[in-house]
Amino acid sequence: MDSVKGKEQKGVTLWFTGLPCSGKSAVADRVAEILRERGLKVERLDGDTVRKSLTRDLGFSKEDRNENIRRVTFVAKLLTRNSVAVLTSFISPYRELREHARQEIGNFVEVYAKCPVEVCMERDIKGMYQKALKGEIKEFTGVSDPYEEPLEPEILLETDKETLEESADKVIQKLNDLGYID
């Protein structure tokens, strides 16, 4: 039995969603650090990392992006039911698939990294937005493909207005309020 202050850890998936370069991964990484410092079991599932292993066979068509999220949902579900705090960071642009993840996983907290596309473009060190605007990247979320904002996320981060620490603190406080951590 893993314990933190004598209590068994409760599994949960924190599903970070938002436009490319909105700050999902940065906040998820910081939250993971904080949870590990508290002695919790934590796994990070990040879009870039997962695409190099679990879903390297998939492209970026809508069908392939949906399959990517289905596979990540399956892994997150397994980890969550084994008392792990799972922090995913995926654009996951479609509400229907995020809702499917919620239903499948159960202990699910949607974290929306809200950020104006103009700010995301400024943060884009890979130049993806510019390539998408030139038509070099097809079906790019936020440019040539839609992003369906969460309607009622458990946590709303305004990453263009908050510091990294403020956003991470919001997540930690909500996990505390929901009873996932002390």
Secondary structure, 3 states (H helix, E strand, C coil): CCEECCEECCCEEEEEECCCCCCHHHHHHHHHHHHHHCCCCEEEEEHHHHHCCCCCCCCCCHHHHHHHHHHHHHHHHHHHHCCCEEEEECCCCCHHHHHHHHHHHCCEEEEEEECCHHHHHHHCCCCHHHHHHCCCCCCCECCCECCCCCCCCCEEEECCCCCHHHHHHHHHHHHHHCCCCC
